[in-house]
Amino acid sequence: MAGRSARFFNIKMIDSKEIIKRVERIVEPILTEEGLELVDVEFRRERAGWVLRIYIDRRGGGVTLGDCVKVSRELGELLDVEDFIPYSYNLEVSSPGINRPLRKKEDFERFRGEWVKVKLMEPIRGRRNIRGRIWGMEGEDLLLIVDEQLWEIPHSLIAKANLDPEIEV
């Protein structure tokens, strides 16, 4: 029993952010070869255990189930060879969906004119949660039209941003 405990404490625990960075470096060439782009990578513990979730997209068109299966297979093989994730996990590859996350400054430029929900790390004008239409980027600031006013939001203050399209019924 003592040997088992000693080995357990010698396992190097890897930070989720480090895992995400390594996965991004591994998956990028696969996606580039397929004409796809990386939208987001999540690595988190959920009720059923650890999940490595990869969101992919294709400019000018959607992602097919075949795209997801192919990327999942190729990435899974490379992750098995690299073997740097010290936990058992499920790999999921999918489309970002209608509420696509926006992370990079280029994402905000690409979706100029679209509705977005933004969560901030600290309040601006007394608000942490903002919904507005993307006006674009100016330097390091996201420009949003909120309640018919132009807001400048430092990109560094954005905790989370997702498209939030108006759906007419």
N, CA, C and O of each residue as an XYZ file, in Angstrom:
676
protein
N       0.817     -1.184      0.000
C       0.000      0.000      0.000
C       0.867      1.257      0.000
O       0.529      2.239     -0.661
N       1.969      1.238      0.726
C       2.831      2.416      0.782
C       3.414      2.723     -0.584
O       3.528      3.891     -0.956
N       3.786      1.697     -1.341
C       4.335      1.904     -2.685
C       3.326      2.566     -3.602
O       3.679      3.452     -4.381
N       2.080      2.146     -3.515
C       1.027      2.717     -4.358
C       0.838      4.200     -4.035
O       0.697      5.010     -4.950
N       0.832      4.564     -2.775
C       0.669      5.969     -2.378
C       1.839      6.803     -2.872
O       1.648      7.916     -3.363
N       3.049      6.272     -2.746
C       4.236      7.020     -3.172
C       4.172      7.283     -4.680
O       4.478      8.390     -5.123
N       3.783      6.287     -5.465
C       3.689      6.484     -6.912
C       2.611      7.501     -7.249
O       2.788      8.318     -8.153
N       1.509      7.459     -6.539
C       0.420      8.402     -6.792
C       0.912      9.843     -6.627
O       0.584     10.696     -7.451
N       1.672     10.124     -5.605
C       2.138     11.474     -5.360
C       3.257     11.891     -6.305
O       3.558     13.081     -6.396
N       3.888     10.946     -7.017
C       4.938     11.284     -7.967
C       4.399     11.619     -9.358
O       5.161     12.053    -10.222
N       3.112     11.426     -9.585
C       2.529     11.750    -10.884
C       2.578     13.261    -11.068
O       2.154     14.016    -10.193
N       3.094     13.695    -12.208
C       3.149     15.129    -12.483
C       1.756     15.592    -12.902
O       1.210     15.131    -13.904
N       1.200     16.498    -12.132
C      -0.108     17.042    -12.454
C       0.080     18.161    -13.475
O       0.881     19.073    -13.268
N      -0.653     18.087    -14.563
C      -0.521     19.081    -15.626
C      -1.721     20.017    -15.567
O      -2.863     19.574    -15.443
N      -1.455     21.286    -15.656
C      -2.469     22.321    -15.658
C      -3.341     22.197    -16.911
O      -2.831     21.900    -17.992
N      -4.648     22.423    -16.772
C      -5.579     22.362    -17.907
C      -5.167     23.310    -19.024
O      -5.302     22.973    -20.200
N      -4.664     24.499    -18.669
C      -4.243     25.459    -19.694
C      -3.068     24.921    -20.507
O      -2.992     25.142    -21.716
N      -2.164     24.222    -19.849
C      -1.021     23.633    -20.554
C      -1.497     22.539    -21.502
O      -1.008     22.435    -22.627
N      -2.441     21.730    -21.059
C      -3.005     20.672    -21.906
C      -3.667     21.292    -23.123
O      -3.462     20.826    -24.244
N      -4.458     22.339    -22.918
C      -5.148     23.007    -24.028
C      -4.150     23.557    -25.035
O      -4.354     23.406    -26.240
N      -3.086     24.186    -24.578
C      -2.071     24.733    -25.489
C      -1.428     23.637    -26.321
O      -1.234     23.797    -27.526
N      -1.099     22.526    -25.681
C      -0.466     21.418    -26.414
C      -1.426     20.809    -27.422
O      -1.024     20.464    -28.533
N      -2.696     20.673    -27.043
C      -3.700     20.126    -27.965
C      -3.868     21.066    -29.162
O      -3.969     20.606    -30.300
N      -3.899     22.380    -28.914
C      -4.020     23.353    -30.011
C      -2.870     23.188    -31.002
O      -3.095     23.201    -32.212
N      -1.642     23.035    -30.506
C      -0.486     22.868    -31.400
C      -0.588     21.582    -32.217
O      -0.163     21.544    -33.372
N      -1.147     20.537    -31.626
C      -1.256     19.253    -32.321
C      -2.386     19.270    -33.346
O      -2.235     18.718    -34.436
N      -3.515     19.895    -33.013
C      -4.684     19.835    -33.893
C      -4.610     20.819    -35.060
O      -5.189     20.556    -36.114
N      -3.916     21.940    -34.898
C      -3.862     22.965    -35.954
C      -3.445     22.410    -37.319
O      -4.129     22.687    -38.304
N      -2.351     21.637    -37.425
C      -1.962     21.120    -38.751
C      -3.020     20.191    -39.363
O      -3.209     20.183    -40.579
N      -3.695     19.422    -38.536
C      -4.764     18.536    -39.034
C      -5.871     19.382    -39.649
O      -6.347     19.089    -40.746
N      -6.276     20.423    -38.947
C      -7.359     21.279    -39.420
C      -6.977     22.045    -40.674
O      -7.775     22.165    -41.603
N      -5.754     22.565    -40.700
C      -5.283     23.316    -41.866
C      -5.329     22.433    -43.107
O      -5.756     22.874    -44.174
N      -4.890     21.190    -42.964
C      -4.887     20.254    -44.092
C      -6.299     19.982    -44.607
O      -6.484     19.716    -45.795
N      -7.282     20.044    -43.733
C      -8.672     19.768    -44.103
C      -9.454     21.036    -44.466
O     -10.640     20.960    -44.787
N      -8.793     22.201    -44.414
C      -9.478     23.452    -44.712
C     -10.415     23.892    -43.596
O     -11.402     24.588    -43.835
N     -10.096     23.481    -42.384
C     -10.924     23.803    -41.220
C     -10.176     24.762    -40.307
O      -8.974     24.978    -40.461
N     -10.907     25.335    -39.350
C     -10.266     26.216    -38.374
C     -10.645     25.794    -36.970
O     -11.726     25.255    -36.731
N      -9.736     26.052    -36.050
C      -9.977     25.772    -34.639
C     -10.730     26.941    -34.033
O     -10.294     28.089    -34.125
N     -11.864     26.644    -33.412
C     -12.664     27.676    -32.757
C     -12.329     27.716    -31.270
O     -12.117     28.788    -30.705
N     -12.282     26.548    -30.640
C     -12.054     26.519    -29.203
C     -11.643     25.114    -28.767
O     -11.950     24.125    -29.433
N     -10.945     25.048    -27.643
C     -10.581     23.787    -26.997
C     -10.952     23.919    -25.530
O     -10.619     24.909    -24.878
N     -11.643     22.910    -25.021
C     -11.980     22.869    -23.599
C     -11.440     21.568    -23.021
O     -11.499     20.524    -23.670
N     -10.923     21.628    -21.822
C     -10.548     20.422    -21.088
C     -11.061     20.617    -19.683
O     -10.556     21.452    -18.932
N     -12.074     19.836    -19.332
C     -12.698     20.035    -18.026
C     -13.241     18.737    -17.474
O     -13.513     17.775    -18.191
N     -13.383     18.760    -16.171
C     -13.966     17.621    -15.469
C     -15.468     17.837    -15.400
O     -15.943     18.876    -14.943
N     -16.204     16.837    -15.860
C     -17.661     16.862    -15.804
C     -18.120     15.665    -14.990
O     -17.293     14.889    -14.511
N     -19.409     15.508    -14.829
C     -19.926     14.404    -14.005
C     -19.417     13.035    -14.446
O     -19.093     12.189    -13.613
N     -19.350     12.825    -15.743
C     -18.921     11.527    -16.265
C     -17.403     11.381    -16.335
O     -16.907     10.333    -16.747
N     -16.656     12.413    -15.938
C     -15.197     12.359    -15.974
C     -14.634     13.504    -16.809
O     -15.338     14.468    -17.107
N     -13.364     13.393    -17.182
C     -12.692     14.428    -17.959
C     -13.140     14.395    -19.412
O     -13.328     13.326    -19.991
N     -13.311     15.591    -20.000
C     -13.712     15.723    -21.403
C     -12.763     16.705    -22.094
O     -12.529     17.814    -21.613
N     -12.227     16.268    -23.228
C     -11.446     17.144    -24.100
C     -12.350     17.448    -25.284
O     -12.635     16.570    -26.099
N     -12.800     18.697    -25.377
C     -13.781     19.099    -26.384
C     -13.131     20.067    -27.363
O     -12.590     21.098    -26.964
N     -13.189     19.727    -28.651
C     -12.604     20.522    -29.722
C     -13.744     21.040    -30.592
O     -14.563     20.259    -31.077
N     -13.796     22.363    -30.791
C     -14.808     22.964    -31.666
C     -14.113     23.407    -32.949
O     -13.115     24.126    -32.910
N     -14.652     22.969    -34.088
C     -14.061     23.291    -35.382
C     -15.109     23.940    -36.277
O     -16.312     23.785    -36.066
N     -14.626     24.672    -37.283
C     -15.528     25.326    -38.221
C     -14.849     25.395    -39.582
O     -13.651     25.144    -39.712
N     -15.638     25.739    -40.587
C     -15.114     25.921    -41.936
C     -15.605     27.276    -42.430
O     -16.805     27.551    -42.423
N     -14.674     28.115    -42.858
C     -15.071     29.417    -43.399
C     -15.931     29.207    -44.640
O     -15.610     28.393    -45.506
N     -17.018     29.950    -44.708
C     -17.872     29.895    -45.888
C     -18.763     28.671    -45.953
O     -19.448     28.470    -46.956
N     -18.777     27.859    -44.932
C     -19.618     26.670    -44.947
C     -19.549     25.962    -43.617
O     -18.654     26.221    -42.812
N     -20.467     25.091    -43.391
C     -20.523     24.398    -42.114
C     -19.619     23.185    -42.041
O     -19.026     22.761    -43.032
N     -19.534     22.653    -40.869
C     -18.754     21.452    -40.602
C     -19.688     20.255    -40.716
O     -20.820     20.291    -40.232
N     -19.212     19.208    -41.352
C     -20.025     17.998    -41.497
C     -19.667     16.988    -40.404
O     -18.632     17.101    -39.747
N     -20.528     16.020    -40.231
C     -20.242     14.927    -39.306
C     -18.960     14.215    -39.735
O     -18.157     13.810    -38.895
N     -18.774     14.066    -41.046
C     -17.559     13.440    -41.567
C     -16.300     14.199    -41.167
O     -15.280     13.591    -40.843
N     -16.372     15.550    -41.191
C     -15.236     16.367    -40.754
C     -14.900     16.072    -39.301
O     -13.735     15.894    -38.944
N     -15.935     16.022    -38.466
C     -15.729     15.784    -37.035
C     -15.134     14.405    -36.778
O     -14.235     14.254    -35.951
N     -15.639     13.407    -37.486
C     -15.142     12.038    -37.315
C     -13.684     11.945    -37.740
O     -12.869     11.340    -37.044
N     -13.351     12.546    -38.884
C     -11.975     12.474    -39.387
C     -11.000     13.172    -38.440
O      -9.939     12.628    -38.132
N     -11.350     14.362    -37.980
C     -10.477     15.099    -37.061
C     -10.347     14.335    -35.747
O      -9.254     14.240    -35.188
N     -11.453     13.794    -35.257
C     -11.429     13.029    -34.005
C     -10.494     11.829    -34.120
O      -9.704     11.562    -33.215
N     -10.584     11.119    -35.218
C      -9.742      9.930    -35.420
C      -8.265     10.311    -35.482
O      -7.434      9.716    -34.795
N      -7.942     11.316    -36.318
C      -6.539     11.715    -36.474
C      -5.971     12.307    -35.186
O      -4.855     11.977    -34.785
N      -6.741     13.179    -34.544
C      -6.276     13.788    -33.300
C      -6.131     12.738    -32.205
O      -5.158     12.755    -31.451
N      -7.088     11.831    -32.115
C      -7.026     10.771    -31.108
C      -5.766      9.932    -31.239
O      -5.136      9.590    -30.238
N      -5.393      9.595    -32.486
C      -4.171      8.814    -32.712
C      -2.932      9.587    -32.263
O      -2.043      9.026    -31.622
N      -2.876     10.878    -32.601
C      -1.716     11.689    -32.203
C      -1.654     11.874    -30.688
O      -0.570     11.846    -30.106
N      -2.801     12.061    -30.050
C      -2.816     12.217    -28.594
C      -2.393     10.924    -27.896
O      -1.763     10.959    -26.839
N      -2.748      9.779    -28.498
C      -2.307      8.505    -27.927
C      -0.791      8.366    -28.006
O      -0.166      7.852    -27.079
N      -0.199      8.819    -29.107
C       1.251      8.746    -29.277
C       1.944      9.721    -28.318
O       2.910      9.356    -27.648
N       1.448     10.956    -28.258
C       2.055     11.979    -27.386
C       1.879     11.626    -25.911
O       2.802     11.806    -25.116
N       0.719     11.133    -25.547
C       0.418     10.624    -24.202
C       0.838     11.570    -23.068
O       1.526     11.157    -22.135
N       0.420     12.836    -23.154
C       0.788     13.809    -22.125
C      -0.359     14.148    -21.178
O      -0.163     14.890    -20.215
N      -1.544     13.619    -21.434
C      -2.683     13.913    -20.562
C      -2.763     12.815    -19.504
O      -3.024     11.658    -19.834
N      -2.540     13.167    -18.232
C      -2.432     12.144    -17.186
C      -3.766     11.632    -16.654
O      -3.804     10.967    -15.618
N      -4.850     11.933    -17.347
C      -6.169     11.500    -16.908
C      -6.843     10.719    -18.023
O      -6.532     10.896    -19.201
N      -7.761      9.860    -17.640
C      -8.626      9.214    -18.617
C      -9.645     10.277    -19.044
O     -10.179     10.992    -18.196
N      -9.920     10.388    -20.354
C     -10.819     11.437    -20.831
C     -11.569     10.967    -22.071
O     -11.174     10.006    -22.731
N     -12.652     11.664    -22.369
C     -13.403     11.446    -23.607
C     -13.078     12.582    -24.560
O     -13.086     13.747    -24.164
N     -12.792     12.253    -25.814
C     -12.511     13.249    -26.840
C     -13.787     13.504    -27.628
O     -14.410     12.570    -28.133
N     -14.176     14.778    -27.733
C     -15.344     15.176    -28.512
C     -14.905     16.240    -29.513
O     -14.225     17.199    -29.149
N     -15.295     16.068    -30.768
C     -15.024     17.060    -31.807
C     -16.364     17.439    -32.409
O     -17.125     16.573    -32.842
N     -16.657     18.753    -32.438
C     -17.955     19.169    -32.954
C     -17.905     20.569    -33.543
O     -16.912     21.288    -33.429
N     -19.010     20.923    -34.174
C     -19.225     22.276    -34.672
C     -19.458     23.188    -33.479
O     -19.946     22.731    -32.445
N     -19.120     24.466    -33.597
C     -19.361     25.378    -32.474
C     -20.838     25.714    -32.284
O     -21.220     26.237    -31.237
N     -21.659     25.425    -33.267
C     -23.087     25.689    -33.145
C     -23.438     27.142    -33.391
O     -22.581     27.956    -33.736
N     -24.695     27.451    -33.210
C     -25.220     28.781    -33.519
C     -24.673     29.848    -32.567
O     -24.550     31.012    -32.950
N     -24.347     29.466    -31.340
C     -23.807     30.407    -30.356
C     -22.288     30.286    -30.267
O     -21.714     30.191    -29.182
N     -21.663     30.293    -31.426
C     -20.217     30.118    -31.568
C     -19.438     31.028    -30.625
O     -19.720     32.224    -30.542
N     -18.456     30.466    -29.912
C     -17.605     31.326    -29.086
C     -16.703     32.190    -29.958
O     -16.268     31.767    -31.029
N     -16.432     33.385    -29.498
C     -15.509     34.301    -30.163
C     -14.359     34.550    -29.193
O     -14.574     35.034    -28.082
N     -13.146     34.223    -29.608
C     -11.990     34.361    -28.716
C     -10.977     35.365    -29.232
O     -10.527     36.254    -28.510
N     -10.631     35.199    -30.491
C      -9.563     36.019    -31.067
C     -10.132     37.328    -31.618
O     -11.317     37.422    -31.937
N      -9.268     38.324    -31.721
C      -9.682     39.609    -32.292
C     -10.212     39.415    -33.712
O     -11.152     40.092    -34.130
N      -9.602     38.487    -34.445
C     -10.039     38.216    -35.816
C     -11.480     37.700    -35.856
O     -12.211     37.958    -36.812
N     -11.884     36.963    -34.803
C     -13.261     36.468    -34.735
C     -14.242     37.628    -34.723
O     -15.272     37.581    -35.395
N     -13.924     38.674    -33.957
C     -14.826     39.824    -33.860
C     -14.893     40.587    -35.182
O     -15.950     41.096    -35.555
N     -13.766     40.666    -35.888
C     -13.775     41.314    -37.208
C     -14.600     40.482    -38.195
O     -15.392     41.024    -38.966
N     -14.410     39.200    -38.163
C     -15.108     38.302    -39.083
C     -16.621     38.366    -38.903
O     -17.365     38.274    -39.879
N     -17.077     38.521    -37.668
C     -18.512     38.515    -37.404
C     -19.056     39.927    -37.153
O     -20.028     40.106    -36.419
N     -18.424     40.909    -37.765
C     -18.865     42.304    -37.693
C     -20.344     42.381    -38.108
O     -20.755     41.802    -39.113
N     -21.121     43.108    -37.312
C     -22.542     43.276    -37.609
C     -23.438     42.254    -36.931
O     -24.659     42.410    -36.924
N     -22.845     41.202    -36.355
C     -23.630     40.157    -35.693
C     -23.865     40.501    -34.226
O     -23.124     41.288    -33.637
N     -24.900     39.907    -33.645
C     -25.198     40.068    -32.227
C     -24.293     39.162    -31.409
O     -23.992     38.039    -31.814
N     -23.859     39.659    -30.252
C     -22.943     38.912    -29.390
C     -23.300     39.173    -27.930
O     -23.751     40.258    -27.562
N     -23.084     38.140    -27.108
C     -23.164     38.289    -25.654
C     -21.745     38.247    -25.137
O     -20.970     37.358    -25.491
N     -21.404     39.220    -24.292
C     -20.046     39.325    -23.761
C     -20.123     39.330    -22.242
O     -20.906     40.074    -21.653
N     -19.298     38.490    -21.612
C     -19.133     38.500    -20.159
C     -17.760     39.086    -19.876
O     -16.758     38.673    -20.459
N     -17.733     40.055    -18.970
C     -16.489     40.754    -18.656
C     -15.915     40.302    -17.321
O     -16.643     39.858    -16.433
N     -14.596     40.422    -17.194
C     -13.928     40.092    -15.937
C     -14.193     41.146    -14.872
O     -14.187     40.851    -13.677
N     -14.425     42.369    -15.313
C     -14.807     43.434    -14.382
C     -15.789     44.354    -15.113
O     -15.747     44.471    -16.338
N     -16.662     44.998    -14.358
C     -17.723     45.790    -14.996
C     -17.220     47.015    -15.759
O     -16.231     47.647    -15.389
N     -17.932     47.319    -16.821
C     -17.780     48.566    -17.566
C     -19.158     49.216    -17.548
O     -20.164     48.573    -17.847
N     -19.192     50.490    -17.195
C     -20.457     51.223    -17.076
C     -21.445     50.478    -16.176
O     -22.656     50.510    -16.397
N     -20.906     49.813    -15.166
C     -21.733     49.112    -14.188
C     -22.255     47.762    -14.639
O     -23.079     47.159    -13.952
N     -21.785     47.270    -15.795
C     -22.298     45.991    -16.313
C     -21.172     45.005    -16.588
O     -20.115     45.366    -17.106
N     -21.424     43.762    -16.228
C     -20.485     42.669    -16.524
C     -20.965     41.838    -17.697
O     -20.152     41.233    -18.397
N     -22.266     41.798    -17.924
C     -22.869     41.037    -19.028
C     -23.486     42.026    -20.002
O     -24.323     42.851    -19.635
N     -23.052     41.925    -21.252
C     -23.469     42.894    -22.259
C     -23.914     42.151    -23.515
O     -23.297     41.165    -23.920
N     -24.983     42.633    -24.119
C     -25.414     42.115    -25.416
C     -25.423     43.289    -26.378
O     -25.996     44.340    -26.090
N     -24.783     43.101    -27.522
C     -24.747     44.182    -28.503
C     -24.385     43.651    -29.873
O     -24.160     42.456    -30.065
N     -24.335     44.584    -30.830
C     -23.972     44.245    -32.204
C     -22.511     44.631    -32.407
O     -22.091     45.727    -32.038
N     -21.747     43.722    -32.996
C     -20.314     43.952    -33.203
C     -20.107     45.036    -34.258
O     -20.584     44.927    -35.388
N     -19.391     46.072    -33.866
C     -19.032     47.153    -34.781
C     -17.652     46.867    -35.396
O     -17.377     47.251    -36.533
N     -16.789     46.185    -34.622
C     -15.459     45.827    -35.110
C     -14.428     45.926    -33.997
O     -14.767     45.991    -32.815
N     -13.173     45.935    -34.395
C     -12.062     46.086    -33.455
C     -11.331     47.375    -33.795
O     -11.188     47.738    -34.962
N     -10.875     48.056    -32.759
C     -10.017     49.224    -32.941
C      -8.847     49.052    -31.993
O      -8.975     49.258    -30.786
N      -7.712     48.675    -32.545
C      -6.552     48.367    -31.711
C      -6.855     47.171    -30.834
O      -7.148     46.085    -31.334
N      -6.787     47.366    -29.529
C      -7.048     46.284    -28.572
C      -8.484     46.298    -28.048
O      -8.826     45.521    -27.156
N      -9.325     47.178    -28.597
C     -10.693     47.330    -28.098
C     -11.729     46.749    -29.044
O     -11.666     46.934    -30.259
N     -12.689     46.036    -28.451
C     -13.873     45.584    -29.177
C     -14.858     46.740    -29.170
O     -15.129     47.327    -28.123
N     -15.389     47.064    -30.331
C     -16.403     48.106    -30.433
C     -17.762     47.434    -30.594
O     -17.976     46.649    -31.518
N     -18.673     47.752    -29.685
C     -20.020     47.178    -29.696
C     -21.054     48.285    -29.708
O     -20.864     49.336    -29.096
N     -22.139     48.043    -30.405
C     -23.297     48.932    -30.331
C     -24.220     48.315    -29.284
O     -24.785     47.242    -29.496
N     -24.366     49.004    -28.152
C     -25.182     48.542    -27.039
C     -26.207     49.635    -26.745
O     -25.847     50.776    -26.455
N     -27.481     49.276    -26.824
C     -28.543     50.253    -26.558
C     -28.312     51.538    -27.355
O     -28.438     52.641    -26.824
N     -27.971     51.380    -28.640
C     -27.762     52.483    -29.579
C     -26.578     53.386    -29.222
O     -26.500     54.524    -29.686
N     -25.660     52.877    -28.399
C     -24.442     53.621    -28.049
C     -23.224     52.769    -28.383
O     -23.265     51.542    -28.284
N     -22.144     53.430    -28.779
C     -20.897     52.725    -29.083
C     -20.103     52.530    -27.797
O     -19.768     53.492    -27.106
N     -19.810     51.277    -27.490
C     -19.008     50.931    -26.309
C     -17.649     50.452    -26.774
O     -17.544     49.731    -27.766
N     -16.603     50.850    -26.056
C     -15.249     50.349    -26.291
C     -14.916     49.410    -25.140
O     -14.899     49.816    -23.978
N     -14.652     48.152    -25.475
C     -14.381     47.143    -24.459
C     -12.984     46.579    -24.706
O     -12.739     45.979    -25.752
N     -12.074     46.763    -23.765
C     -10.732     46.185    -23.935
C     -10.819     44.661    -24.094
O     -11.440     43.970    -23.286
N     -10.191     44.167    -25.140
C     -10.211     42.720    -25.400
C      -9.719     41.948    -24.185
O     -10.195     40.843    -23.921
N      -8.788     42.505    -23.452
C      -8.215     41.834    -22.284
C      -9.229     41.652    -21.155
O      -9.002     40.834    -20.263
N     -10.340     42.390    -21.168
C     -11.363     42.261    -20.121
C     -12.452     41.246    -20.460
O     -13.322     40.968    -19.635
N     -12.404     40.695    -21.667
C     -13.445     39.750    -22.087
C     -13.161     38.375    -21.497
O     -12.153     37.746    -21.816
N     -14.069     37.915    -20.628
C     -13.947     36.581    -20.049
C     -14.530     35.553    -21.008
O     -14.007     34.446    -21.135
N     -15.617     35.924    -21.683
C     -16.305     34.997    -22.575
C     -17.144     35.806    -23.548
O     -17.749     36.807    -23.165
N     -17.187     35.379    -24.805
C     -18.037     36.022    -25.806
C     -18.598     34.956    -26.725
O     -17.874     34.061    -27.162
N     -19.877     35.050    -27.017
C     -20.542     34.104    -27.907
C     -21.487     34.847    -28.835
O     -22.130     35.821    -28.443
N     -21.559     34.366    -30.086
C     -22.585     34.892    -30.972
C     -23.935     34.669    -30.335
O     -24.140     33.661    -29.658
N     -24.855     35.582    -30.535
C     -26.191     35.474    -29.964
C     -27.207     35.966    -30.994
O     -27.826     37.016    -30.822
N     -27.365     35.191    -32.063
C     -28.209     35.660    -33.167
C     -29.673     35.799    -32.765
O     -30.187     35.060    -31.924
N     -30.320     36.767    -33.394
C     -31.764     36.917    -33.206
C     -32.438     35.901    -34.102
O     -32.180     35.839    -35.304
N     -33.291     35.119    -33.509
C     -33.987     34.080    -34.263
C     -35.446     34.476    -34.392
O     -36.157     34.631    -33.399
N     -35.878     34.638    -35.633
C     -37.266     35.007    -35.856
C     -38.127     33.758    -35.978
O     -37.766     32.797    -36.658
N     -39.264     33.793    -35.309
C     -40.180     32.645    -35.366
C     -41.482     33.016    -36.013
O     -42.369     32.173    -36.144
